[in-house]
């Protein structure tokens, strides 16, 4: 255990997902594949949206591009460190590195929650008020909503880091996870953390729950509207809402489970953490592309364009 002269902890030991060397090698290969899928899948969506003028002008795809960027960055906060730890015995992270993980994890995570709420509002306007959709969801408003999502994530993240950085740490230093997060870190503090855990619930837990309930209520209204107009050709809207609801559930259910119950921890917490930081960013591109005919059409056009350009250069 490394400490400063004033007996404050300077680093933590991550227990990771397993202590078995053979299992760690297997997990390394699995999560390396997951990580490559996350990076390539989200980059594909970003490039597709940016390359097509029609998609770029569409509010829904404008938000989708930002969502993919957040998922790409979110996976980079925890997965590279986890992959490196699979290949070494000592899984150590510095105190400053731990704070950095907490900051970026909550900054990107909260920004994604706010952005998903914005996307729900976008679908509500598109389906319930289609004649005024483009006038309401103009370019300036879309930019302001995205900017507000990033600002909300920043404020939330700064609050989380402030809760942790003021706590005294003098040992133990073992974190029962593969990355640093507030629930595990505050349990290592050398002081009573009751107030801090209550603040964590009111910040992260209630934020996740309120956003989740607002989203469910919004999509319930949308689905009711879609059902009444289904015979008028709104199957595309139904498919889009189903995709959004799937993504929302994959993101919010783990967050509500982890952050809405202080003072206790379960072994299944790691499973939910994997879902939130790895599985969801990997599945988002698949959900949005496989269930979206417009995205698949644009991707086919881009592929044909690049193949034709390659053949022209080669010829």
N, C-alpha and C positions, 0 to 999 in steps of 0.2 A: 504494500500500500504506500503510494507516494503522497506526502503531505508537504505543505509549506511550513515555515518556521512557526506560524501561528496555528498549526494543527488543522488547517483547512484542506479539504480534499482537492487535489489538482487533476484527478482522472477517475474514470469509472471503468468497471469490468462488465462487459455485456455477456450474459450467459448464452445468448443465441437461441436457436431453435432445437439444437441437439448437442450432446457431448460426445456422441459416437463419431469417430473419424470416418468410418465407411459411409455412414448415413450423411455426414456433412459433404462428402464428395458427390454423392448422389444428388443432394439438395443443390449443390453448386451448379451442376449441369442443368437441373430443372429450372432453377431461377435465372440462370444465364439465358436460357431459351425464352423465359417469360420476359426478361428485361429487353432482349433484342426485339421481341414482338411488340413490346410497349413503344420502344423508340421508333422502329420502322413504321408501325401502324399509325401512330400519332403524327409522325413526320409526313406520311402519305396524305393524311387528311389536311394538314396545314398547307402542303404544296398544292394539293388539288383545289382547295378553296382559293388560294392566292393566284393560281394559274388560270382560273376560269372567271371571266368578268361577270357573268350572270350570277354565279354563286357568291362572288365577293360583294355584289350589290344587295344580296338577299340578307335580311336581318338574321334569320335562323342560322344560315351558314357562317355569317360573320361571328355570331356567338359560338358556334361549333368550333371554329378555328381557334378562338381563345380558350375554349374548354380543352381542346387537344394540346394546346401549348401548356396549360396548367398541369394536365396529366403527365406530359413529358417531363416537366420540371419536378413534379411531385415524386415520380419514380426515381429521379436522380438524387433525391435527398437521402434515401435510405438504402436502396438496392446496391449501389456500388460498394458501399461500406460493408454490407452484409455479404456480398460475394467475396470480398477480400478476407473477411473473418472466417469464412468456410475453409480457407486454405492455410490458416495459421492457428496455433494453439491459444495464444493470448489475444483475446478480443477486447482491446483497450481503446477507449475514446477519452480525449482530454475534456476537461470541464468546459472550456470555451467551445470545443467541437460539439459537445452535448447541447449547450445553449443554442448553437447555430442550427443544429438539427431541429430543436423545438421551435425556433423562430420560423424557419422556412417551412416546416411541416404544417404549422398552424396558419401561417400566412397564405400558403397555397391552398390548404384545405378549406379555410374559411372563405377565401376568394371563390373557390369552386362552388361552395354552397350558395353563396350570394348569386353567382352567375347562373346556376341551375334555377334559382328562383326567378331571375330575369328571363330565362328561356321559357319558363312556364307562363310568365306574363305575355311574352311574345306569341306563344301558341294560343293563349286566350284571346288576344286581339285578332290574330289571323283567322280563327275559327268563329268567334262570336261576333266580330265586327269586320268582316272581310272587305267591305266596300271602302272603309277608311283605313285599312291596314297600313298601306305605304305612307299615308299622310301622318298617321300616329307614330309608327315606328320609323321615323326618318333617320337619316345618317347621324345627325347631331345627337338625337336622343339615344341611339344605340351606343355611340361613343361615351356619352355621359353615364349610361347604365353600367357599361364595362368598367369605366374609371371608378365609379362608386363601389363596384364589387371589389376591385383591387384595394381601394382605400379602406373598406370595411374589413378586409382580410388583414391589412397592416395594423389597424387599431386593435383587432382581436389578438393578433400575434404578439404585439408589444405588451399587451396586458398579461398574456401567459408568461412571457419571459420575465416580466417584472415580478410576478408571483414567485418564480423560482430563484431569481438572482439574489433576492433579499434573504433567503433562507441560509442558515449555517449548516455546513456539511463537515463532519469530522469522522465519518465511518459508521456503518459498513459502506462498501463501494460497489457491490454487485447489483446490477440491474437485470431483472428477470425478463429480458426482451432482446430483440436484435437491433434495436435503435433506442434513442432517448426520447421519452415522452413525459409529459407532466405527471400523470398518475404514478408512474414508477419512481420518478426522481424525487418527488416530494416525500415519499415514504422513507427515504434515506436521510432526511434532515434530522439534525440533532435538536429538535424542538417539537413542541406540540403543533401539529399541522391541521387541526380541526378547522380553523377559520379559512386557511388556504384551500383546503379541500372543498369547503362550502362555496368559496369564490370560484373554484374551478368548475363546479357543477353549474353555478349560475352563469358562468361565462361560456364554456364549451358545451356542457350538457344541455342547457336550456336553448342555446343557439341552435344546436343540431335538432332538438326536438321541435322547436317552434318553426324553423324553416321546413322541416319534414312535414309537419301538420299543414302548414300553409300550402305547400306543394301538393299534398294529397287533396286538399280542399279545392285548389285551383284545377287540378286535373279531373276531379269529380265533376265540376261544373262543365269543363270542356267535353268530357265523355258523354254527359247528359245531352249537351248541345249536338254532339256528333251523332248520337243515337237517333235524335229526332230528324236529322238531315241525312242519315245514312243512305237512304234510297236515292238521294240527289247527288250521289257520287262523292261522298266524303270518306271513302275507305282509305285514301292516302293520309288524311288527317288522323284517322284512327290508328294507322300503322305508326305514324310519327309519335303520337302520344304514348303508344305502347313502348316504343323505344326509350322515350324520355323517362317513363315510369320505371322501366327496368334499371336504367342508370341511377335514377334517384334512390331506388331501394338498395342497390349495391353499395352506394356511398353512405347513405344516412343510417341504415340499420346498424352497421358496425360502430359508427360514431356515437349513436344514442346508447348502444350497449356498453361502450367503453367509458364514456364521459358522464353519463347520467347516474352513476352509482359510486359514490365515494366510499372510502374506508374499507373496501374489500377488493379482492382480486381473485380471478379464476384462471385455471390452466388454459381454458378456451380463449382467453384474451389474445394470445399469440395468433390464433387462427383468424380472429377478427382483424388483427393488425395486418396480417398478410393480405387479407381481402382488401383492406382499405388502401394499402400502400403499393400493392403489386397486381393483384388480380383485377381490381376495378379499372385501373388505367390501361390494362391489357385488353379487357373486354369492351371498353367504350368504343374504340375504333371498329371492332367487329360488329357491335350492335348497330352503330350508326351507318355503316357501309352495307352490311348484308341485308338490312331491312329498308334501305333507301335506294330506290331505283334511280333517282336523279344523280346521286353520288356515283353509283356504278356506271351510269352512262357517261359521265364526265371522265371517269378514270379510264374507260375504254377508249374514249377519244384521245386522251393524252397519251395512252400507250401506243395507239396507232400512229399518232403524230411523231412520237419519238422513234418508233420503229422505222417509219418512212424517212425521217431525217438521218438515221443511222445508215440505212440502205443507200441513201443518196450520197452521203459522205464516202461510204465504202466503195460505191460505184465510181 
